[in-house]
Amino acid sequence: MAAGPGRPALAVEGLGLAIGGASILSEVGFAVARGEMLGVIGPNGAGKTTLFNVLSGLARPTAGRVLLDGRDVTGLPVHRRAKAGLGRTFQTSSLFGALTVLENVRLAAQARLGGSLSVLAFPRTHDAATRRARERLAEVGLADKEGLRAQDLSHGDKRKVEIAMMLATDPSVVLLDEPMAGVGSGDVGALTEVIRGLHRDRGTTVLMVEHHMDVVLGLVDRVAVMHHGRLLAIGTPDAVMADDTVQAAYLGEPV
Ligand SMILES: Nc1ncnc2c1ncn2[C@@H]1O[C@H](COP(=O)(O)OP(=O)(O)OP(=O)(O)O)[C@@H](O)[C@H]1O
């Protein structure tokens, strides 16, 4: 299939993942429109992180397909999907603590711009990467913290650096895995606004796993509810939260 404006930014069809006889994901299918923000929620162990692993290429599904802008990327490794425009942040911090904020983001920018081992080309790439890193840090509101060591930041600011690193790779679709995990209540509002900006100002397509229901429901266009490795429901926050099967899943009743 060729890429085109009417095509979903990301789609999955009949996704399944079985490990040692256990079915971790089963018949998961949905499509995310360009510029849409989709929340992925569900009780612990529902398969949300595994779904993100399959989307980003860390895990290979045993059934089904992943389509990025209409292109079948199911067989592509992580770095090829990243090159095709898929960005991801993780539940746990992926920063180099001893490096500064700017150095962390510059590394991501350099990876995108293509490093060169030539001593003649290096200064040029380095300058371009520094410029790009500073732009992305400004976008997430951390311009004044570029010289701090990453390990000295609050959890909320670390998450913002991770988002800046992801943005430095120019993704068109981003996967945010529990961006609020470990973030103090005082930082949740600012981080929520950074994520809202990704969507509103950049038009980035965003999929976000998050346990903070108030954050998810206040941000997203639609919510997908996972339960026992299956897609239980998908729709607007109001419709999904009014769904009896979703209520039952959260109360631990059989659905
Ligand atoms: N490599 C694996 N081998 C065996 N079981 C696995 C593997 N990866 C995940 N699982 C199991 O699959 C299920 C789904 O796990 P997953 O981490 O995707 O859930 P989750 O919805 O992200 O949970 P949480 O909200 O707690 O992060 C769990 O029961 C988990 O133990």
Ligand as a Chemical Component Dictionary entry (heavy atoms), coordinates in Angstrom:
data_LIG
# 
_chem_comp.id                   LIG 
_chem_comp.type                 NON-POLYMER 
_chem_comp.pdbx_formal_charge   0 
_chem_comp.three_letter_code    LIG 
# 
loop_
_chem_comp_atom.comp_id 
_chem_comp_atom.atom_id 
_chem_comp_atom.alt_atom_id 
_chem_comp_atom.type_symbol 
_chem_comp_atom.charge 
_chem_comp_atom.model_Cartn_x 
_chem_comp_atom.model_Cartn_y 
_chem_comp_atom.model_Cartn_z 
_chem_comp_atom.pdbx_ordinal 
LIG N1  N1  N 0 8.339  -12.360 27.878 1  
LIG C1  C1  C 0 7.268  -12.778 28.590 2  
LIG N2  N2  N 0 7.144  -14.072 28.949 3  
LIG C2  C2  C 0 6.072  -14.502 29.628 4  
LIG N3  N3  N 0 5.050  -13.708 30.018 5  
LIG C3  C3  C 0 5.122  -12.411 29.688 6  
LIG C4  C4  C 0 6.223  -11.864 28.955 7  
LIG N4  N4  N 0 5.997  -10.552 28.767 8  
LIG C5  C5  C 0 4.827  -10.286 29.375 9  
LIG N5  N5  N 0 4.297  -11.394 29.917 10 
LIG C6  C6  C 0 3.009  -11.494 30.643 11 
LIG O1  O1  O 0 2.039  -10.912 29.778 12 
LIG C7  C7  C 0 1.078  -10.203 30.527 13 
LIG C8  C8  C 0 0.985  -8.786  30.039 14 
LIG O2  O2  O 0 2.113  -8.048  30.488 15 
LIG P1  P1  P 0 2.302  -6.495  30.183 16 
LIG O3  O3  O 0 3.546  -6.048  30.889 17 
LIG O4  O4  O 0 2.216  -6.256  28.733 18 
LIG O5  O5  O 0 1.007  -5.875  30.884 19 
LIG P2  P2  P 0 0.673  -4.356  31.221 20 
LIG O6  O6  O 0 -0.750 -4.171  30.824 21 
LIG O7  O7  O 0 1.673  -3.459  30.576 22 
LIG O8  O8  O 0 0.822  -4.328  32.789 23 
LIG P3  P3  P 0 1.216  -3.113  33.797 24 
LIG O9  O9  O 0 0.061  -2.175  33.767 25 
LIG O10 O10 O 0 1.363  -3.811  35.100 26 
LIG O11 O11 O 0 2.497  -2.502  33.266 27 
LIG C9  C9  C 0 1.475  -10.326 31.986 28 
LIG O12 O12 O 0 0.733  -11.378 32.568 29 
LIG C10 C10 C 0 2.944  -10.671 31.904 30 
LIG O13 O13 O 0 3.354  -11.427 33.016 31 
# 
loop_
_chem_comp_bond.comp_id 
_chem_comp_bond.atom_id_1 
_chem_comp_bond.atom_id_2 
_chem_comp_bond.value_order 
_chem_comp_bond.pdbx_ordinal 
LIG N1  C1  SING 1  
LIG C1  N2  SING 2  
LIG C1  C4  DOUB 3  
LIG N2  C2  DOUB 4  
LIG C2  N3  SING 5  
LIG N3  C3  DOUB 6  
LIG C3  C4  SING 7  
LIG C3  N5  SING 8  
LIG C4  N4  SING 9  
LIG N4  C5  DOUB 10 
LIG C5  N5  SING 11 
LIG N5  C6  SING 12 
LIG C6  O1  SING 13 
LIG C6  C10 SING 14 
LIG O1  C7  SING 15 
LIG C7  C8  SING 16 
LIG C7  C9  SING 17 
LIG C8  O2  SING 18 
LIG O2  P1  SING 19 
LIG P1  O3  DOUB 20 
LIG P1  O4  SING 21 
LIG P1  O5  SING 22 
LIG O5  P2  SING 23 
LIG P2  O6  DOUB 24 
LIG P2  O7  SING 25 
LIG P2  O8  SING 26 
LIG O8  P3  SING 27 
LIG P3  O9  DOUB 28 
LIG P3  O10 SING 29 
LIG P3  O11 SING 30 
LIG C9  O12 SING 31 
LIG C9  C10 SING 32 
LIG C10 O13 SING 33 
# 
